[in-house]
């Protein structure tokens, strides 16, 4: 007895929005996939297709620009983590005051 898995269908707009979230906001495929409820591999395929479709849209970056972009993306991720932590701390202390 085999259990057939129901295949979900996603609109092209949904796929593009999810892929854009990864590409433009420098988020990990795993975290976005968890948020929207799809498998990492599925989202990875969407991201790859999105990048192929839009690779000519952006002017190529020089070596120094690319290095600076990577540094800013790393800094952005760290800041997002710190903000998330501080929001949790603030919520904890706010609930303690009641």
C-alpha positions as semicolon CSV with decimal commas, in nm:
position;residue;x (nm);y (nm);z (nm)
1;X;0,000;0,000;0,000
2;X;0,161;0,324;-0,109
3;X;0,067;0,668;0,007
4;X;0,047;0,916;-0,277
5;X;0,165;1,263;-0,184
6;X;-0,047;1,547;-0,305
7;X;0,157;1,779;-0,526
8;X;0,111;2,145;-0,449
9;X;0,086;2,396;-0,728
10;X;0,223;2,746;-0,686
11;X;0,153;3,044;-0,908
12;X;0,436;3,201;-1,106
13;X;0,389;3,519;-0,901
14;X;0,433;3,327;-0,575
15;X;0,747;3,157;-0,706
16;X;0,897;3,487;-0,823
17;X;0,819;3,661;-0,494
18;X;0,982;3,381;-0,295
19;X;1,291;3,376;-0,518
20;X;1,318;3,754;-0,505
21;X;1,310;3,740;-0,123
22;X;1,619;3,517;-0,132
23;X;1,806;3,706;-0,403
24;X;1,732;4,068;-0,321
25;X;1,734;4,043;0,058
26;X;2,028;3,802;0,081
27;X;1,829;3,555;0,286
28;X;1,903;3,187;0,303
29;X;1,698;2,950;0,095
30;X;1,634;2,734;0,401
31;X;1,486;3,015;0,611
32;X;1,258;3,144;0,335
33;X;1,151;2,789;0,246
34;X;1,055;2,727;0,610
35;X;0,854;3,050;0,622
36;X;0,652;2,978;0,309
37;X;0,619;2,602;0,364
38;X;0,808;2,460;0,067
39;X;1,104;2,226;0,045
40;X;1,452;2,382;0,024
41;X;1,521;2,212;-0,307
42;X;1,202;2,346;-0,459
43;X;1,284;2,702;-0,359
44;X;1,643;2,652;-0,475
45;X;1,512;2,563;-0,821
46;X;1,295;2,875;-0,823
47;X;1,592;3,092;-0,719
48;X;1,812;2,942;-0,990
49;X;1,545;3,009;-1,254
50;X;1,492;3,363;-1,123
51;X;1,865;3,437;-1,140
52;X;1,886;3,302;-1,494
53;X;1,594;3,518;-1,604
54;X;1,729;3,832;-1,439
55;X;2,105;3,795;-1,484
56;X;2,115;4,055;-1,761
57;X;1,915;4,309;-1,554
58;X;2,206;4,404;-1,331
59;X;2,534;4,551;-1,442
60;X;2,824;4,324;-1,349
61;X;2,998;4,422;-1,028
62;X;3,370;4,478;-1,007
63;X;3,584;4,287;-0,759
64;X;3,584;4,566;-0,500
65;X;3,209;4,623;-0,538
66;X;3,142;4,253;-0,498
67;X;3,359;4,236;-0,184
68;X;3,184;4,542;-0,039
69;X;2,844;4,396;-0,119
70;X;2,932;4,071;0,058
71;X;3,053;4,266;0,361
72;X;2,732;4,471;0,371
73;X;2,518;4,158;0,333
74;X;2,705;3,994;0,623
75;X;2,661;4,307;0,835
76;X;2,291;4,320;0,744
77;X;2,241;3,957;0,854
78;X;2,417;4,026;1,185
79;X;2,205;4,335;1,246
80;X;1,884;4,142;1,173
81;X;1,991;3,875;1,425
82;X;2,068;4,139;1,688
83;X;1,734;4,312;1,630
84;X;1,548;3,981;1,661
85;X;1,733;3,908;1,986
86;X;1,662;4,253;2,128
87;X;1,294;4,223;2,037
88;X;1,277;3,896;2,231
89;X;1,456;4,050;2,529
90;X;1,223;4,351;2,526
91;X;0,919;4,123;2,510
92;X;1,053;3,915;2,801
93;X;1,109;4,217;3,023
94;X;0,776;4,371;2,922
95;X;0,595;4,053;3,024
96;X;0,790;4,046;3,353
97;X;0,662;4,395;3,443
98;X;0,297;4,283;3,444
